[in-house]
């Protein structure tokens, strides 16, 4: 509730747990929120690490989910870059 850095740490811990071996649909939702927080907090190294963790988890069972997450990350980053460019011009 307002602590975005703490939420990002918690989601990172969930994604990087060793006991998680099988992909579930709920992890896609977690990953989308994780990406939102990474872009918002400009923590791209953690975003990259989260993508690696998610790729390892979902690659065999749900490659389409990995595609959804990566497209979301790219779209979010592009919209953020466009907003920054228009702000710099103005």
N, CA, C and O atoms as a DFTB+ gen file, in Angstrom:
360 C
 N C O
     1  1       0.855      -1.169       0.000
     2  2       0.000       0.000       0.000
     3  2       0.899       1.230       0.000
     4  3       1.199       1.797       1.051
     5  1       1.310       1.619      -1.157
     6  2       2.150       2.795      -1.287
     7  2       3.644       2.513      -1.244
     8  3       4.437       3.374      -1.627
     9  1       4.049       1.343      -0.794
    10  2       5.467       1.007      -0.720
    11  2       5.842       0.187      -1.950
    12  3       5.856      -1.043      -1.906
    13  1       6.143       0.871      -3.035
    14  2       6.397       0.190      -4.303
    15  2       7.712      -0.575      -4.293
    16  3       7.812      -1.650      -4.884
    17  1       8.710      -0.030      -3.632
    18  2      10.003      -0.714      -3.554
    19  2       9.863      -2.036      -2.783
    20  3      10.426      -3.056      -3.178
    21  1       9.115      -2.001      -1.693
    22  2       8.878      -3.218      -0.914
    23  2       8.080      -4.245      -1.701
    24  3       8.341      -5.446      -1.619
    25  1       7.096      -3.757      -2.472
    26  2       6.302      -4.659      -3.307
    27  2       7.171      -5.305      -4.373
    28  3       7.027      -6.494      -4.659
    29  1       8.068      -4.532      -4.958
    30  2       8.977      -5.076      -5.972
    31  2       9.884      -6.141      -5.366
    32  3      10.119      -7.179      -5.984
    33  1      10.391      -5.893      -4.172
    34  2      11.232      -6.887      -3.497
    35  2      10.463      -8.174      -3.221
    36  3      10.989      -9.271      -3.406
    37  1       9.224      -8.035      -2.781
    38  2       8.405      -9.204      -2.485
    39  2       8.118     -10.017      -3.750
    40  3       8.238     -11.243      -3.747
    41  1       7.742      -9.332      -4.826
    42  2       7.471     -10.043      -6.082
    43  2       8.736     -10.707      -6.623
    44  3       8.670     -11.800      -7.186
    45  1       9.882     -10.057      -6.457
    46  2      11.138     -10.658      -6.902
    47  2      11.437     -11.931      -6.110
    48  3      11.904     -12.923      -6.671
    49  1      11.170     -11.896      -4.821
    50  2      11.367     -13.097      -3.991
    51  2      10.451     -14.233      -4.436
    52  3      10.861     -15.393      -4.461
    53  1       9.209     -13.896      -4.787
    54  2       8.264     -14.918      -5.247
    55  2       8.763     -15.550      -6.539
    56  3       8.700     -16.769      -6.698
    57  1       9.257     -14.735      -7.459
    58  2       9.712     -15.258      -8.750
    59  2      11.010     -16.051      -8.648
    60  3      11.241     -16.965      -9.439
    61  1      11.843     -15.717      -7.697
    62  2      13.153     -16.364      -7.630
    63  2      13.224     -17.517      -6.634
    64  3      14.310     -18.041      -6.392
    65  1      12.096     -17.927      -6.049
    66  2      12.109     -19.068      -5.135
    67  2      12.500     -20.332      -5.882
    68  3      12.022     -20.586      -6.987
    69  1      13.357     -21.107      -5.280
    70  2      13.841     -22.338      -5.912
    71  2      12.776     -23.424      -5.963
    72  3      12.814     -24.277      -6.850
    73  1      11.831     -23.412      -5.035
    74  2      10.852     -24.497      -5.002
    75  2       9.785     -24.365      -6.079
    76  3       9.034     -25.310      -6.322
    77  1       9.706     -23.210      -6.727
    78  2       8.745     -23.043      -7.820
    79  2       9.341     -23.670      -9.073
    80  3      10.354     -23.197      -9.587
    81  1       8.726     -24.714      -9.553
    82  2       9.261     -25.380     -10.737
    83  2       8.249     -25.429     -11.871
    84  3       8.638     -25.514     -13.036
    85  1       6.966     -25.378     -11.556
    86  2       5.953     -25.480     -12.598
    87  2       5.257     -24.142     -12.789
    88  3       5.003     -23.412     -11.831
    89  1       4.958     -23.839     -14.026
    90  2       4.294     -22.595     -14.371
    91  2       2.808     -22.687     -14.069
    92  3       2.192     -23.737     -14.250
    93  1       2.236     -21.582     -13.607
    94  2       0.798     -21.462     -13.402
    95  2       0.368     -20.112     -13.964
    96  3       1.173     -19.184     -14.039
    97  1      -0.886     -20.003     -14.354
    98  2      -1.409     -18.770     -14.951
    99  2      -1.254     -17.574     -14.007
   100  3      -1.064     -16.448     -14.467
   101  1      -1.332     -17.802     -12.711
   102  2      -1.221     -16.705     -11.748
   103  2       0.156     -16.040     -11.798
   104  3       0.285     -14.860     -11.472
   105  1       1.181     -16.785     -12.203
   106  2       2.514     -16.194     -12.297
   107  2       2.602     -15.160     -13.419
   108  3       3.414     -14.237     -13.347
   109  1       1.779     -15.305     -14.450
   110  2       1.756     -14.305     -15.520
   111  2       1.253     -12.966     -14.971
   112  3       1.816     -11.916     -15.283
   113  1       0.211     -13.001     -14.165
   114  2      -0.317     -11.784     -13.551
   115  2       0.709     -11.146     -12.622
   116  3       0.879      -9.927     -12.614
   117  1       1.387     -11.976     -11.844
   118  2       2.445     -11.488     -10.960
   119  2       3.546     -10.840     -11.776
   120  3       4.051      -9.777     -11.417
   121  1       3.916     -11.474     -12.865
   122  2       5.004     -10.954     -13.692
   123  2       4.631      -9.632     -14.364
   124  3       5.475      -8.743     -14.483
   125  1       3.389      -9.493     -14.800
   126  2       2.966      -8.234     -15.418
   127  2       3.043      -7.085     -14.409
   128  3       3.485      -5.987     -14.749
   129  1       2.621      -7.334     -13.190
   130  2       2.715      -6.296     -12.151
   131  2       4.167      -6.016     -11.798
   132  3       4.540      -4.872     -11.539
   133  1       4.981      -7.057     -11.789
   134  2       6.415      -6.916     -11.521
   135  2       7.071      -6.016     -12.566
   136  3       7.873      -5.145     -12.230
   137  1       6.727      -6.231     -13.824
   138  2       7.267      -5.410     -14.913
   139  2       6.810      -3.962     -14.761
   140  3       7.602      -3.039     -14.952
   141  1       5.531      -3.758     -14.417
   142  2       5.023      -2.399     -14.193
   143  2       5.852      -1.675     -13.134
   144  3       6.235      -0.519     -13.317
   145  1       6.123      -2.358     -12.038
   146  2       6.903      -1.747     -10.957
   147  2       8.347      -1.482     -11.368
   148  3       8.916      -0.451     -11.009
   149  1       8.933      -2.394     -12.107
   150  2      10.320      -2.198     -12.555
   151  2      10.443      -0.973     -13.452
   152  3      11.378      -0.186     -13.312
   153  1       9.503      -0.816     -14.365
   154  2       9.551       0.335     -15.265
   155  2       9.276       1.623     -14.492
   156  3       9.934       2.640     -14.713
   157  1       8.317       1.574     -13.601
   158  2       7.961       2.761     -12.826
   159  2       9.104       3.212     -11.916
   160  3       9.344       4.409     -11.763
   161  1       9.801       2.257     -11.317
   162  2      10.896       2.573     -10.400
   163  2      12.252       2.658     -11.100
   164  3      13.275       2.884     -10.454
   165  1      12.256       2.477     -12.411
   166  2      13.487       2.518     -13.223
   167  2      14.528       1.509     -12.742
   168  3      15.724       1.800     -12.726
   169  1      14.075       0.349     -12.360
   170  2      14.957      -0.723     -11.885
   171  2      15.059      -1.788     -12.978
   172  3      14.465      -2.861     -12.874
   173  1      15.815      -1.474     -14.017
   174  2      15.862      -2.340     -15.186
   175  2      16.698      -3.598     -14.972
   176  3      16.456      -4.619     -15.616
   177  1      17.664      -3.533     -14.087
   178  2      18.453      -4.735     -13.799
   179  2      17.577      -5.804     -13.132
   180  3      17.678      -6.989     -13.452
   181  1      16.732      -5.377     -12.216
   182  2      15.834      -6.320     -11.559
   183  2      14.785      -6.827     -12.548
   184  3      14.368      -7.983     -12.479
   185  1      14.362      -5.960     -13.468
   186  2      13.426      -6.384     -14.509
   187  2      14.019      -7.464     -15.387
   188  3      13.350      -8.437     -15.733
   189  1      15.267      -7.288     -15.742
   190  2      15.957      -8.294     -16.566
   191  2      16.089      -9.614     -15.811
   192  3      15.875     -10.685     -16.377
   193  1      16.439      -9.530     -14.539
   194  2      16.564     -10.740     -13.733
   195  2      15.213     -11.449     -13.604
   196  3      15.140     -12.675     -13.680
   197  1      14.161     -10.681     -13.410
   198  2      12.825     -11.258     -13.324
   199  2      12.416     -11.946     -14.617
   200  3      11.788     -13.005     -14.589
   201  1      12.769     -11.346     -15.750
   202  2      12.470     -11.979     -17.043
   203  2      13.209     -13.299     -17.200
   204  3      12.659     -14.264     -17.729
   205  1      14.459     -13.343     -16.740
   206  2      15.214     -14.605     -16.794
   207  2      14.559     -15.673     -15.925
   208  3      14.426     -16.824     -16.340
   209  1      14.152     -15.286     -14.718
   210  2      13.499     -16.236     -13.820
   211  2      12.197     -16.750     -14.435
   212  3      11.897     -17.943     -14.380
   213  1      11.435     -15.831     -15.018
   214  2      10.147     -16.212     -15.602
   215  2      10.345     -17.064     -16.845
   216  3       9.575     -17.993     -17.091
   217  1      11.359     -16.758     -17.622
   218  2      11.657     -17.568     -18.801
   219  2      11.976     -18.999     -18.399
   220  3      11.485     -19.942     -19.019
   221  1      12.787     -19.166     -17.377
   222  2      13.127     -20.509     -16.912
   223  2      11.895     -21.269     -16.436
   224  3      11.799     -22.485     -16.605
   225  1      10.958     -20.546     -15.843
   226  2       9.756     -21.175     -15.309
   227  2       8.763     -21.529     -16.414
   228  3       8.149     -22.595     -16.366
   229  1       8.595     -20.655     -17.406
   230  2       7.493     -20.813     -18.360
   231  2       7.901     -21.327     -19.735
   232  3       7.033     -21.634     -20.552
   233  1       9.170     -21.427     -20.005
   234  2       9.641     -21.739     -21.358
   235  2       9.083     -23.055     -21.894
   236  3       8.663     -23.114     -23.050
   237  1       9.070     -24.087     -21.097
   238  2       8.636     -25.396     -21.580
   239  2       7.118     -25.534     -21.603
   240  3       6.564     -26.177     -22.495
   241  1       6.441     -24.928     -20.620
   242  2       5.015     -25.173     -20.477
   243  2       4.135     -24.107     -21.115
   244  3       3.034     -24.414     -21.572
   245  1       4.597     -22.861     -21.155
   246  2       3.747     -21.781     -21.669
   247  2       4.574     -20.703     -22.365
   248  3       4.706     -19.599     -21.837
   249  1       5.132     -21.000     -23.537
   250  2       5.926     -19.980     -24.226
   251  2       5.094     -18.779     -24.650
   252  3       5.635     -17.682     -24.793
   253  1       3.796     -18.958     -24.853
   254  2       2.927     -17.840     -25.205
   255  2       2.824     -16.827     -24.075
   256  3       2.707     -15.626     -24.319
   257  1       2.869     -17.309     -22.846
   258  2       2.833     -16.418     -21.691
   259  2       4.088     -15.561     -21.622
   260  3       4.020     -14.376     -21.297
   261  1       5.226     -16.157     -21.927
   262  2       6.478     -15.406     -21.961
   263  2       6.398     -14.311     -23.015
   264  3       6.877     -13.199     -22.792
   265  1       5.798     -14.615     -24.158
   266  2       5.638     -13.620     -25.216
   267  2       4.760     -12.462     -24.748
   268  3       5.064     -11.303     -25.029
   269  1       3.679     -12.764     -24.039
   270  2       2.788     -11.718     -23.521
   271  2       3.544     -10.793     -22.567
   272  3       3.393      -9.573     -22.631
   273  1       4.342     -11.367     -21.700
   274  2       5.083     -10.584     -20.717
   275  2       6.133      -9.708     -21.405
   276  3       6.289      -8.540     -21.050
   277  1       6.845     -10.253     -22.373
   278  2       7.872      -9.479     -23.064
   279  2       7.238      -8.347     -23.870
   280  3       7.759      -7.232     -23.876
   281  1       6.129      -8.613     -24.547
   282  2       5.438      -7.552     -25.293
   283  2       4.959      -6.451     -24.357
   284  3       5.036      -5.269     -24.693
   285  1       4.471      -6.835     -23.195
   286  2       4.036      -5.848     -22.208
   287  2       5.207      -4.973     -21.772
   288  3       5.063      -3.757     -21.646
   289  1       6.352      -5.581     -21.544
   290  2       7.557      -4.855     -21.132
   291  2       7.998      -3.874     -22.218
   292  3       8.312      -2.720     -21.924
   293  1       8.020      -4.322     -23.450
   294  2       8.439      -3.468     -24.565
   295  2       7.454      -2.318     -24.760
   296  3       7.865      -1.169     -24.922
   297  1       6.154      -2.622     -24.746
   298  2       5.146      -1.573     -24.922
   299  2       5.230      -0.529     -23.811
   300  3       5.138       0.671     -24.070
   301  1       5.401      -0.982     -22.599
   302  2       5.502      -0.068     -21.463
   303  2       6.749       0.811     -21.568
   304  3       6.692       2.014     -21.314
   305  1       7.862       0.206     -21.940
   306  2       9.110       0.965     -22.082
   307  2       9.017       1.975     -23.225
   308  3       9.503       3.099     -23.098
   309  1       8.397       1.582     -24.339
   310  2       8.256       2.502     -25.462
   311  2       7.351       3.677     -25.111
   312  3       7.662       4.818     -25.455
   313  1       6.251       3.421     -24.442
   314  2       5.357       4.518     -24.072
   315  2       6.028       5.459     -23.076
   316  3       5.828       6.673     -23.127
   317  1       6.812       4.901     -22.182
   318  2       7.551       5.729     -21.218
   319  2       8.603       6.572     -21.939
   320  3       8.799       7.737     -21.595
   321  1       9.281       5.996     -22.934
   322  2      10.284       6.732     -23.692
   323  2       9.644       7.854     -24.518
   324  3      10.189       8.954     -24.601
   325  1       8.487       7.571     -25.129
   326  2       7.788       8.605     -25.890
   327  2       7.348       9.753     -24.987
   328  3       7.454      10.920     -25.365
   329  1       6.860       9.427     -23.806
   330  2       6.454      10.465     -22.857
   331  2       7.649      11.331     -22.436
   332  3       7.529      12.548     -22.296
   333  1       8.784      10.691     -22.239
   334  2       9.983      11.437     -21.856
   335  2      10.460      12.322     -23.007
   336  3      10.926      13.440     -22.787
   337  1      10.339      11.812     -24.237
   338  2      10.759      12.605     -25.399
   339  2       9.872      13.824     -25.590
   340  3      10.374      14.914     -25.861
   341  1       8.573      13.660     -25.455
   342  2       7.680      14.817     -25.600
   343  2       7.866      15.806     -24.468
   344  3       7.708      17.010     -24.669
   345  1       8.195      15.325     -23.291
   346  2       8.465      16.213     -22.168
   347  2       9.750      16.991     -22.390
   348  3       9.844      18.161     -22.018
   349  1      10.741      16.345     -22.996
   350  2      12.027      17.005     -23.253
   351  2      11.884      18.079     -24.350
   352  3      12.556      19.110     -24.311
   353  1      11.016      17.824     -25.308
   354  2      10.800      18.787     -26.392
   355  2      10.058      20.017     -25.872
   356  3      10.358      21.145     -26.264
   357  1       9.108      19.793     -25.005
   358  2       8.276      20.902     -24.506
   359  2       8.989      21.791     -23.534
   360  3       8.407      22.758     -23.041
